[in-house]
Amino acid sequence: MCGIAGFLDVSHTKRQEDLETAVMRMGDTLAHRGPDDRGIWVDEHSGLAFGHRRLSIIDLSPEGHQPMHSACGRYVIVFNGEIYNFHMLRGELERLGVAPRWRGRSDTEVLLAAIGQWGIEVALARVVGMFAFALWDCKKRLLHLIRDRLGIKPLYYGWVGRTFLFGSELKALRAHPEFTGMIDRDALALYLRHGYIPTPHCIYAGVHKLPPGAMLTIRGTDTASEPDPVPYWSARDVTERGIADPFPGEQEEAVAQLDNLLRDAVKLRMIADVPLGALLSGGIDSSTVVALMQTQSNRPVRTFTIGFRETGYDEAVYAKAVACHLGTDHTELVVTPGEARAIIPRLPLLYDEPFSDSSQIPTCLVSTLTRERVKVALSGDGGDELFGGYNRHIRGTGIWRAVGWLPDPVRRLLGGALCSIRPGDWDRLLETLGPVLPNRLRRELSGDRVHKLATVLPAESKESFYYLLTSMWKDPAAVVINGSEPRTRLNASELWPRVSEYRQWMMALDLMTYLPDDILTKVDRASMGTGLEVRVPFLDHRVVEFAWCLPLSLKFRNGQGKWLLRQILYQHVPANLVERPKMGFAIPLHEWLRGPLYEWAESLLDEERLRNESFFDPEPIRAKWSEHISGQRNWQHDLWAILMFQAWLETQ
């Protein structure tokens, strides 16, 4: 795992030393991603410069140094990530008799040899891994940027004049002397909608995120032309093919096949030349990963979790119970509110563009804890998107079925009626009705959730119902001055997966959008900010492809998702240790904003300041801030999005 950066200057006016200075500066901004080694390679004739920061995981020797040249001399690469099946590919190349005389034992060298033997497209189809890399073809004078299938590793790119820039994080692009960085107000509107900026958009105009499973090729003779990225693997195609050709076997066969695939995915991700562990929350996904790790380890697996003292936000007790049952070497850190809040000033620099999933805070904390003892950790991310773990997957279909048949005016009136009762009054009413409500409703209903439901009831279709359900600010264009939301996979129907069943449609969109742009972004920046590599077994593309062949009856039963996954976990952990309502990785942000974070937030949301900066209309922001402070409403997510942009803006 590493950080990569570089550029192609098609003006060919820069001297060797200028190219070296610029790319060294870009690479050094990524030192947190690769604290173990750094390297550059420059081709003055082509105007090309590669920079690399190395986090040594496989082959710790100098033979793993990058930028790396292929044995045939045709290719040069800067690589971020891991090729988990590199041993198998290396053996196959050796049996073919075409393998080079290996310099070392790194997966990067094997990838170069595979590309040299089979070509880029075939090599990509053969690898199992997470990666983002730049590859220079010296023969054809082509620069290829390539990102892994699910978007686990990031890659930004864009033209500045006649210079094409790329890097693992935006800070690398900003370090180039010609970078200007004008804020894209349309992307800002998207950010207020989602809490992240959807691919391919970026907070800076003219800069893009490379989509997952895509390759972008730039000719060394191009003059600021930007062809579209070309997919080599498509999550949309995988979902559509899987549903069209479902798994034909019995449920016992499905359990056995998924078990085998997950075991192999976990086993491959346990290969490392450095200490390794796992992030454990005690939920279904992380517990499954840890259980399969422990069955394939000859020593107790190191597991890590953090806890909070606040009631309702502490999952540490569940993680500890699972760890004790599996016999792991468990480390738990109980974090004080002050320790959690102390990380907030670091977030804008760490995440590098506005990002407001507040679970970024505990994710940063558990990454720091884990990195103190190991260099690699496995996580359970991806299980929700593949096997149906979000509340919208489980409850969304039922809610829309209950109200979707009503005429639009009736649903608007119903929404208005629900909003006419203040959240606090709803809470008191629900408390009174508690004895006669089902347990699930008692746990899940609150005044704020009733109001959230009211805001999505006017949706014109089940698709717009999902869109509103996953939105923060429902009308960002009314908040962002001169900003309007561009087309994305979430709001352009022609980009939606061709899936008729509503629950599968939601899961497919989550896989293609929320997973790479929120969940994986959150984990990548938090972990790499401490020099920790996090591996994600559920996002082995073979597991993803199999999961989408499974009928819904193997995922949802008895009002729960992840049925098939639970059957695997129950072979190792008793159900009573993991069965509980989904909590998420949450913090009491709404309380902090009214208390210890009040002065910080008030300064960032100051009306005069907002007017002078001229990105936001202060009125709707101040209105929500006033309602939140008074306790009338809980606007923590909407306000956190504004606060994270404001804090990020201070760093520019």
N, C-alpha and C positions, 0 to 999 in steps of 0.2 A: 504494500500500500504506500502511495506516494503522492506528491504533488507535481503536476506538469505545467509548463508554460512555454510560450514561444511565439514566433511571428514570421511572416513571409513578406518581405518588402519588395514589391514588384517594380519599384522605381530604380532599384540597383544603384542607388547613390550613396549608400552607407559604407563606411570603411569597416574592416574587420574589427578594430578595437571598439568602434561605436556599437556594432552588433553585439559584441561580447558584453559590453557594459550594460546595455539595455536588457539583454536576456538574463544576465546575472541578477540584476535588480528585480526583475519580474519573479524569478525563481525564489529569491530570498524572502519574498513576502509569504511564501508557502512553507517556511521552515517548520511550522508546527505540524504540517502533514508529513514531513520527512526530515526529522532531526538528525538522522544517522549519517547522511552523506549528501553531497551536492555535486552536480556536474553540468557542463554546458557543451554544446557542439554548434559550430557556426560554419556555414558555407557562404563565403563572401560573394562568390560568383552567382549564386542563386538568390542571395538576399535572405537566406533562411537561418533562423537561430532557434535552437532547442535548449530548454532549461529543465532540470530535474532535481527534485528533493526526495531523498530516499528514506523510507521507513523499512528497515531490513527485517524481513519475516522468513523468507526462503533464501537459502544460500547467503549467509552473512558475510561471505568473503568479498574481497574487492572484485571478483569475477562477476558479481551481480551489479556492478556500477553501470549507471546510465548517464547520458544517452548511450544506447548500445547499437553496434553495427552487426548486421547479419554476416555469417561466415562467407556467403557468396559475394558480399560487398555491395549488393544492390540496395539494401534497405537500411534505414536508420530509424530508431524508435525511442520515444519517451512514453513510458507505460505506467499507469496507475491502476492497481487492482491485483487480482490473483487469478491464475488459471489453475483450477483445482485438479483437473485431470492431466496435468502436464507429464506425470510419470508414465501414464498410458500412452500419450502421444509420443513421448520420447522413445519408448520401447518400439512403437510401431514404425517410427522413422528409422530406427536402427535395424529392424527386421527387413525394411525395404532396401537397406544398404545405401541409402542416400543421405544419412545423417552426417553432419559435419563432425569434425573432431571437437568435442565439447570443451568449451573453456571452463565451465563451471556447472552448477546444478540448479540454476534459476529457471523459473517458469517463463521469464521473458525471452531467454535464449531459445527455449523450445518453441514459443510462439513464432519467433522470427524464422526458425527453421521450417515450421509448418507452413507459414506463408510462402516461403521460398519454394517449397516442394509442391504445394497444392493450390496456391493462389489465395487471395484474401477471402473471397466469398466461401470457398470450401473450408478453409481453416476456421473461419468464424462459425460455420455450421458444426464443426467438430468439437469446439472448446466448450467446457463447462466452467463458468466463472463470472466474476464481476470486474468491470474494467472500463476505463476511458483512456484512449491512447491516440497519439499522433504518429503517423508513419510516413516517412519520406521515401519515395521511389526515385532513386538517383538516376535510373535508366530513363524513365518516362517523365521525370521532373514533375511528379504529382505529389501533393500533400493530402493525405487521408486523415480525417478525424473520425473516430469510431467510439461508440458508447455501447455498454452492455445491454442485453435484451430488456431488462426490467427497469433500467435507470437507477441502479444502486449507486453508481459513481457519477459525479457531475462533470460537465464540460461546457464552457462558455466560449463563444467566438463572435467575431465581427470585424468589419473593415473600419479603419480610421485613415481617411485619405487613400493612399495607395499601399497601405500596410494592413495585412490580415493578421489579427491577433487571436490567440486562444489561451485558455488556462483553466485549471481546476476550480478556481474561485475568481470572483470579480476583482479582488485586490491585486491579482497578478496583472490583469489588463490595465488597471488604473496606474500601475507602476511604469507603464511604457511612456516615454516622454511625449508622445504625440496624442495620447488619450485625453479626451475632453470630458466626456461623461455628462450629457444632457439628460435630465430626468424625463422619462416618458410618462406623460400624464394619463394616457390611456392604460398603460400597464399599472399605474397607481390605482386607477379605478378597479381593475381586476384584483389587485391586492386587497382593497377594502372589501370586495365581495367574498374572497376565499380565505384571506389570511396568509396567502402565498401568491406568487405570480406564476400562473400556469405556463408550461412549456408550449411554444418556443419563446415566449415573451420574456423580457428582462426589464428591470427598473431603468436601465439606460437605453435611450433610443439608439437603434442600429446594432445593438448587441443581442445575441440570442442564446438560448440553451439548445444544445443538440438533443433531439428527441431520443428516447430509449430505443434500442434496436436499430439505430440508423448509422449511415456512413455519409460523410460530406467530403467531396473531393474538389480541391482547388489546384488549378494548373499553375505552374511556376511562372507562366507568361501572362496570366490573367491580369486585367487592369480593373480591379475592384468589382469584378462580377461575382455574383453569389448564387450558384446553383442550389436547387432544393436538395435537402438531405434525402438519401435513398434508403428505404427500409431493407434490412436483410432478415429481420424477424419482426413479426407484428403481433402484439397482444390482441388487437382486434380480430385478426385472422384466427388466432388460436381459440378465442372464445367462440367464434362463429363455427369453426370446424368441430370443436368439441361438442357443442350442443347439437349440431347436425348429425354427428356420428357418436352417439353416447356409448359408454361402457356397457357391454352386453352381459357381463357376468353377474353372479349372485353377490349379495352383500359380503359374505365371507371371503370371496375372491377379491373384492374391492379392498377390504381391510388388509388382506395379505399383500396385495400389490402396492398399496400406499405405504404400508410398513416397510417393505423392501426399498422403495424409492427414497423414503425419508431416511432410512438407516444409511443408505449409500451417500445421500446428500450430506448428512451429518459427518459421516466418516471422512469424506473428502475434505470437509472444512475443518477437520481436526489435525490436518497435516501442517506442521509449522516447526521451525527451528528455534522457536522462542516460547516462553511460558504462555499457556492458553487457558481460558475459562469460559464462563457463560453469564449472561445477564438473566436473572431469575426474578420474576414478579409473583410467581405462584399461580398464574393463570394457566389456561389450557395450552396456549401456544408455547410459551417459554418452558413450561413444565415438560411438555412433550420433547422439546429439543434436548433439555438436560437429561431426561430419562434415557433417550437414545444415545446420548454421549456417554452416560455412565455404564450402559451395557457394553460399550465398545472400548472402555478404558480400563487399564489394569491398576489404576490408582483413583482415589476420590477426585472427581471433577471440582475445580474451583468455581464457586458460584458467588454472585454479588447482587445485593439489593440495598436500597435505601428506604428508610421509613421516616414518617413525619409524626410529630406529637399530636397534631390536630386530629380529632375524631372524624372518621369518615374519609380520611385521605391516606391512611396507612395500610399498605398491602404487605408490609414486612412480616407480619405474623403468619400470613399465608405462605409466603416464600420460605420462611424458616421451617414450617411444617413439612413442606414438600422436600426441602433440602435434607431434613432429618430422616425422612422416610427413605430417600434415595441414597443417603450416606455420603453426601457431597462435603467438600471442605468449604464451608459457607462463611461469608463475610457480610455483616450487616452494619450499616451506619445509620443511626437515627439523627436526622438533620434538624437543627433548630430553625425556626422561622428566619432568624437573623442571618444564618449561614445560607439559607436558600435565597434570600433577597440580595445578599452580597454579590451574587453572580450576575445580577441584572445589568450593571454597567458594562459588562463584557459582551453582552449578547449582540449589539449592533456590529462590533468588529468581528465576532465569531461567525455570525450568519451572513454578513457581507452584503446582503440586500434585504430589504424589509421582509420580515417573517414573523408571524404572530401566533403560532401554536404555543400556548403557554406551557405545555408539557416539555418545551425546550429546557425549562429550568431544571426539573428533576432528571431529565436525560443528561444534561451537562454534569450534574452532581454525581450520578451513578457512573458516568464515563471517567470522571476524575478519580473516584474511588477505585474503580476496576484497574485503571492504568497504573496505580501505585503497586500492583502485585502481578499483573500480566500484561502482555503486549497485544494479545488477540482475544476476542470474545465472540461467542456465538449468541444470536438473539432470535426471538420468535416472531419478528416482524413478517408480515405477509399472510399470516394465518387467517386474519379477519377477512381480507379481500378474497381469498381463495375458497374458504369454507363457510362464510356467512357469519361474521362475528359482530358486526355493528348493529346497533339498535334499529337503524333505518332498514336493514335487511330483514330483521325479524318482525318489527312493528309497522314499518312503512306501508307494506302491501295491505295489511289489515285496515289501517287508517284510511288509505285512499279508497279501498273497497267500501268502507262505511260512509264516506262523504262524497266520493267522486261522482256518484250518480245524481247528486243534487244539482239543480240548475245553478249557474254561476252567481246570479243575484242572491240566491238563498245562502250560498256558501259565504258570500261577502257579508251578508247580514249576520250570519252565525259568527263569523270572525269578529265583527264589530261588537256583537253582544258579549262575547267572551272577554274582549279587551275593555269593555265598559266596567268590569269589576277589577279592581286593583289587585296586583299579585298578592299583597299581604292579606287582603280579604279572602282571596282564593285559598291561601294557606290555612286560614282559620276555618273556612268551610270544610276543606278536605280533612282537617284534623277532627272536626266534629263527625264527619262521615266515616272516619277511619274504621270503626268497629264493623261496619257493614261492607266495606270495600275489600276486594280480593287482595291477598298479600302483595302481589306484583304491583297493583295500582298504588297501594300505600307506599311502596318503596319508590316508585318512579314518578308519581305525580307531584307537582308543586305549582305554585302560582306563576313562576317564571316559565315553566314548561307549558302551562295552559296558554300563556300569552304568545309563546313561540308558535304553538300550534295555530293560534288565531291568525298569525301573520302569514301562514302558508296555505290556509284554507282557500283564499281567493285564486289559487293556481288554476290555470286554464286547462291543464292536462296533467297526467301522472308524471310526465317528464319535467314540466315546470314545477310540480310539487317537490320532486327530488332536488331541483335546482335551488328553490327557495329554502328547502329544509337544510341544505348544506351551505347556505349563504350567511355571512355576517351582516354587513350593511346591505339591506334589500334594494337600495337605489343609490349606488355609489356615485353615479353621474351627478346627483344632486348635492354631493359633498365635495367632490374633486372639481376644482375650478378648471374649466376648459378640458375636462377629461370625459371620455366615453369608452365603454368597454368594447374592445375589438373581438373578432370572432375567435373562439377557442373550441376545443373538443367538447366543452361542457355546454355551450350555447348555440352551436351550429349543428342542426339535425343531420346533415349529410355526413358528418364525422362520427356520429353515434354508431355503436355496434348494432348490427342488424339482428337484434334479439327481441323476441316478442314477449317473453315472460318477464314481468316487471322486476321481480327479485333478482333474476340473473342480469337484467339490464343494469340495475344499480350496481351490482357487484362488478360487472365488466367496466363501467365508467370509473368506479373507485380504483380498480386495478390500473387503469390507464392514466389517471389524473391524480387523485388524492394520494395514492401510494408513492409514486416517484417525487411529486412536487411538494408534499407535506411530510409524510412519515419518513421516507428515506433521506430527504434533505435534512430533516431534524436530526436524525441519527448520524449522518455523515459529518455534519459540521460539529456536533457536540463531541463525537468520538475522536475525529481527526484533530480537533482543537487541542486535545491532550496527547496526541500521538498514539491513539488506540485504534486498532483495526477491528471493525465489527463485521462478522460474516453472517449471512442470512440463508439458512438451509431451505426454508420454505420457498425461496425464490430461485432455487435451482430450476432451470427452464423445463426439465423433465417432469418435475413435480407440478409445475404450473400447467403444463399441457395435459397431464393426467387428471388434475383436479377439474379442468374444464370439460372433461368427458363424463364426469360423474353426474347422474341425475340429481335433482333437488331433493328427492326422497332420501338420499344418502348424506345430505348436508343438514336438512331441517327436519326435526321431529319434536313433538311435544312442546312446541313453542320455543325451541332452542335451535341455535345454529351449531355447526361443527360436530354433527353427530358422528360421522366417520372418524374424525380426528380423536374424539373422545374414546372411541373403542380401542384405539391404539394406546392412548394414555392410560386407560383403565387396566391395561396389562401390567403396568408398572406402579401406578399410584391409585389408591382408593378414591372413589368418586367424592367422598365427603371432604377430602382435602382440597379439592379444586372447584367444586360446584358452589358458586356464589354469584350474585349479580355483578355484571361487568362494571368496573370502576374507572378504567382508564388510568393514565399516569397524570393525576391532577394535583393541583395545589389550591389553597383557599384564596385565590387571587381577588375575588370580590371583596373579601374582608380586608386584605392588605391595602387595596386601593382606597378604602374608607379610613384606614388607620395609618400604619407606618410608611406607606408609599404615597400618602396624600400630597405632601409638599412637592415631591419629585414630579408627580403627575400634574399637579396644578400648574407648575412652572412650564411644563411642556404643552399644556392645553390652554395657556393664557390667551385670552381673546385677542389682545393687541399683537402678540407674537404670531398667532395664526394668520392674522390679516397681513402683517408685514411679509411673512413668508409666501403668502398668496398661493399655496397649494390647496387649501381647504377653506370651505365656507365655515366660519366658526359657529354659526347659529345652531345647526343640528348637533354639532359636537358638544357645545356647551350645554345644550338642553339634556342630552343623555348623561353628561357628567353630573349635572345638577340632580337629575332623577336618581342616579346611582348613589351619590353621596348622601342624599336624604333617605335612602333605603326604599324608595318607591319601586324601583326596578333594579334588576341585576344586569347591567350592560357590560360586564367584564370583558367579553370577547370583542365587542365592537370597539370599546375604549382601548383595549390592549393593542389592537391593530393600529390605531392612531398613534398611541404612545411609542410603539416599536418603530414606526416610520419617523416620528419626531426625534427619537433618540438616535436613529441611523443618520438622519439628516445632519445632526450635530457633528458627526464624524467626517462629513464630506469636505 
